[in-house]
Amino acid sequence: MSKRDYYEILGVTKTATESEMKVAFRKLAMTYHPDRNPGDKDAEIKFKEINEAYQCLSDGQKRAAYDRFGHAAFSQGGAGGPGFGNEFGDFMSDIFDNFFGDGRGGGGGGPARGRGGAPGRERGADLRYNLEITLEEAYAGKAETIKIPTSVTCEACDGSGAKPGSKPRTCQTCAGYGRVRAAQGFFAIERTCPNCHGRGEIVDDPCTSCQGAGRVNRERTLSINVPAGVDDGLRIRLSGEGESGLRGGPPGDLYVFLSIKQHEFFQRDGADLFCRVPISMVTAALAGEITVPVIDGTQTQVRIPAGTQTAKQFRIKGRGMPVLRSREVGDLYIQVFVETPQNLTKRQRELLQEFDQSASPENHPESAGFFSKVRDFFGGAVRP
C-alpha cells in the first residue's frame, strides 16, 4: 500500500514555511489526538500519519531529501521508515551525523557549515612571510612595513559573490545544508550536495568583479611590530591578516618568520653576545686597554692584564641582548687572541732573537712545562 504525500497529510503546499506547517500540525493534532478520540482506530491512524509527516517536513534536511526522493529517501531503516519508531530514526541520525556529518555535533541540525562557521563560507588560508632583520634591529626592536600579495574580500559584492543588487539563494536540493542524505540499504549515506557543491547556496548572477568567488587578488601593505630581543626563527602571528575567506568567510592568519643576518663582529648565544678581538703581543705581555664595540652602537674599554693568553675571555655584564618580554639583559663576552707579528724588519728580528736568548722558563711557563713532560715521556730525547 502506497503512503500518502506528507504535504497532503498536513494540508499544506510544498512552498509552506515552517510556521505554516507548525500551525497546520497543531490544528490536526488537536483534532485527531487519541485522548480526544478514545477507541477511534481511524483517528489513531491519522494521528500517527500527521506526526510522521510533521517529523519529516519540520526537519530541513529530511524535507530536502523527501522533496527530491519522496518516501524512498526513508525506506529500509531511514528515519520514520516502516517497522521502526522515531526513537530509532533519531538514534541512527545521531550515528550518521557523527560519522559523516560536518562537525555540528548531534543529529539536530542546521545548514552544513564550512570552517568559516556559515553555509558555504570557507575560512581563508594562512599565509607566510619571511622577514630578515639585522642583529641591531633584533636588539632594539623595530616597526616594519611589509607588502604581501593576497586575496581580499570583494568590495563590490561585500564577499557574497553575487552581483550588486542581488543575493545568493538557498539551494533547494539540500535546503542550505550543503550535504544531502540518501538511503543505501540499511544505512543512510551523507555526501556533499551535487547542486551547490557544499556551499548551501547558489549564485545565479555572479559578481563581475570577483566572478562569484567573493574575493579578489590585491597587494596589501601591513605594519608589524618586531619586539626587542627576538631570536632567529621566531614566528609572529597576525590574526585575521591572511587570505580572505571564500564567499564572505573569515580570513586566515599571517605568520611572519624572522631570520637574523650574520653580524660582522658578534655571535649570539641566547641573550649573550661574543666578540673575538685580536690584541698585539706587546699588549698581551705588558698589559694595556683595548676599545671594543657594543651592540647598542657605543664602545667600551676592556683592561688587558699583563701575561694575557689567547682565548682569554672578559665578561661585560648587561651589554648583551635583551630577553624577549623580560627586563633581563644578557652579557657581552670579549674573547681575545694574541696576534703573532708579521713582516718583521731586520731590527725587529734582532730584538726578538735577543729576547729569546735571554728568556727563561719563567717567561714561558706553559711551553716550558709542556716540553718538560714530553722529555720525561721520551727519556730526555726531546728539546723544547
Summary of the structure (lengths in Angstrom):
residues: 384
radius of gyration: 41.0
end to end distance: 116.5
largest distance: 134.1
contacts: 1118
relative contact order: 0.10
helix: 28%
strand: 27%
